[in-house]
Amino acid sequence: MTLKKLRWKSRKGIRELDILLQKFLQSEYENLDPNQRDIFEEVLDLETYDLLNAITGKSSYNIKYETIIKKLSQLSVLTNDKA
């Protein structure tokens, strides 16, 4: 999937989540191996609140998403520390 399509798909309708996913695309996506990129695309297919709850640790998720969810969570923590 092209980066342009990923940016569009990363728009979930919750401002904080949208910003987080855009930051991930800018800072982390290029460093992912092809398998992790495929998994990231699957993560984007999760329902908005399921994804948000996974990132914030409020719900469980498929173990194959763990690396991506952890990266998103860490990026979220870094973002919050700067505010």
C-alpha positions in Angstrom: 0.0 0.0 0.0 1.3 3.5 -0.8 2.2 5.9 1.9 -0.6 8.2 0.6 -3.2 5.5 1.1 -1.8 4.7 4.5 -2.1 8.3 5.6 -5.8 8.3 4.5 -6.4 4.9 6.2 -4.8 6.3 9.4 -7.6 8.8 9.7 -9.8 7.2 12.4 -11.9 10.2 13.5 -10.3 10.7 16.9 -7.9 13.6 16.8 -5.3 12.2 19.2 -5.3 8.8 17.5 -5.1 10.5 14.0 -2.1 12.5 15.2 -0.4 9.5 16.7 -0.8 7.4 13.6 0.5 10.2 11.4 3.5 10.6 13.6 4.1 6.8 13.4 4.0 6.9 9.7 6.5 9.8 9.6 8.9 8.4 12.2 8.6 4.6 12.3 7.0 3.2 9.1 10.1 3.4 6.9 12.1 1.4 9.5 9.6 -1.5 9.5 10.4 -4.7 7.6 7.9 -5.8 5.0 6.1 -8.2 7.4 5.7 -5.5 10.0 4.4 -3.1 7.4 1.7 -5.7 6.5 0.9 -6.1 10.2 0.6 -2.3 10.5 -1.9 -2.3 7.7 -3.9 -4.9 9.6 -3.7 -2.8 12.7 -5.2 0.1 10.8 -8.2 -2.2 9.9 -9.1 -2.6 13.7 -12.1 -0.7 14.8 -11.2 2.8 16.1 -11.9 2.2 19.7 -10.4 -1.3 19.7 -7.2 0.2 18.4 -7.3 3.1 20.9 -7.9 0.7 23.8 -5.1 -1.5 22.7 -2.6 1.4 22.5 -3.7 2.7 25.9 -3.6 -0.8 27.5 -7.3 -1.0 28.2 -7.9 -4.1 26.1 -6.2 -7.1 24.7 -5.3 -7.6 21.1 -3.9 -10.3 18.8 -0.4 -11.1 19.8 0.9 -10.6 16.3 0.2 -6.9 16.6 2.3 -6.6 19.7 5.4 -5.0 18.1 3.3 -2.3 16.3 1.0 -1.6 19.3 4.1 -1.2 21.6 5.7 1.2 19.1 2.5 3.2 19.0 2.2 3.2 22.8 5.8 4.3 23.2 5.3 7.1 20.7 2.1 8.1 22.5 4.0 8.3 25.8 6.8 10.4 24.2 4.2 12.7 22.7 2.4 13.2 26.1 5.7 14.0 27.8 6.4 16.9 25.5 3.0 18.5 26.1 
